[in-house]
């Protein structure tokens, strides 16, 4: 039986990784598209993406092309375009989309102009039932190297989620499904902001206590924002939330963590971008979009605010950290977090009652 046809659109580190494991570990017929014909020629000749994923062989089963029409012949499209370019890319793609196309968004970020989530942009083009998002603790180099990793596929349509779960899942890349698209997507985007600060803590040598506390409060901030957008707050406790936050804040391969560390050690933002060599740290653009959205919605996001001021307002990182430490002291579990805690308690209590009612009656002697 011929494997389903799939195209991965954009050959950055993540796109190249997905194309590689789909062909190598999943036995799929894959087209990997990139807009640069020079990059196509080099990758096809070397079977390696030396710029973004050096040392990882691209299987012969991956057809590398700069011809977008050729890539769009596939039924399943995995979009790994950076968030800042998705809207323009969508406008280029939309005229060529068919009724049988389904899209899996592998971009973790928000649109810089209005803070839209990536699934919102694609749903406007083909409807939400044919759109899913991919997120989780997914460090591309580790996955490309064949190391075990979990991920989450979220869609408002259960059949679409299961379809992409079956498509991308391999023995070493375990995929779970979730119907909370908003929560999965916002967790994946906002954790990059927290990772910038976690890297800054590394760069300043503030220690593990500071980093653990910062990550924890960052997760609370993600929950607060996502809750106002209608997300299930429990999603933040799963792979797309807590899991991805840990990986991005501690991994030596995390670009967002590296950006924060370099900034804390005196690099300029432009210098950091040069160091990344064309790769994108989504936390930078997401910080700007999330800051504007939080102000518009009236959501308290102190970490996002201070990150924005450091990146775009010229505020020294140590001053930003000091201001975070000097904030008014309050309760740890408050606001939406308190609502979540009460909800969990109620669900646990209801489950205990159900289990008690369902318990078999044992005869007495």
Secondary structure, DSSP 8 states (H G I E B T S, - for coil): ----EEEEE--SHHHHHHHHHHHHTT--EEEEE-S-HHHHHHHHHHTEETTTEEEEE--TTEEEES-HHHHTTSSEEEE---HHHHHHHHHHHHTT--TT-EEEE---SB-TTT--BHHHHHHHHH-GGGEEEEESS--HHHHHTT--EEEEEE-SSHHHHHHHHHHH--SSEEEEEES-HHHHHHHHHHHHHHHHHHHHHHHHT--HHHHHHHHHHHHHHHHHHHHHTT--GGGGGSIIIIIHHHHHHH-TT-HHHHHHHHHHTT--HHHHHHHHTT---HHHHHHHHHHHHHHHHT---HHHHHHHHHHHS---HHHHHHHHHTS----SS-THHHHHHHHHHHHHHHHHHHHHHHS------
